[in-house]
């Protein structure tokens, strides 16, 4: 069976368990705040050699750590400034709970600065809202097109979906089902980014629940630096795709 058919069969078979577990999780899940601190700035002095825009959900917003200095966007900008030996201007546009369609609305409401490279961190809430893979990719394509038009970005790196089967805050079999659904969307965004010659950052590298935040759901202080480092490597290695400006 393909991903869609297999998931539909699993949802039908496990429905009597999945629905009450989903309701329980919404009631009982620990709610952590977004990381404090600025959502735009510059690393270094002088004209930026790279302009970075990070768009996403709660993980991009830094839920799981106290400050943006421990989260994703600011540490990524710092790593890029160091690796490229140029000043880096950065901006974060993110909100807890948004799926990809809602991220488009958030972007439309935001004042975007010029960007060369976009990094996205989306998809977990598309799993939660049961967005089919085709619709998820259609919204991803629209988001990228709108970001290009609004910010002038030349290139993007799309973060994949995390291994939701390891989220210790989620009971079984809901955890298994969400993991399967996340893997379906992850494969779709990986394939789409490859077709468009955009970057893709896999998040399926860790099976250690100890790297998660206190809520058992979001990245913790040990995981955000790994994510930022992987993104920085991808962006540096693809410098020829974004360095020229129109």
ABEGO torsion letter per residue (X at the ends): XBAAAAAAAAAAAAAAAAAAAAAAAAAABBBBBBBBEBABEBBEBEBBABBBBBBEBAAAAGBGBABAAABAAAAAAAAAAAAAGBBBBBBBBBBBGBBAAAAAAAAAABBBBBBABBBBBBGAAAAAAGBBAAAAAAAAAAAAAAAAAAAGBABBBBBBBBBAAABAABBOAAAAAAAAAAAAAAAAAAAAAAAAGBBBBBAAABABAAABBAAGABBBAAAAAAAAAAAAAAAAAAAAAAABBX
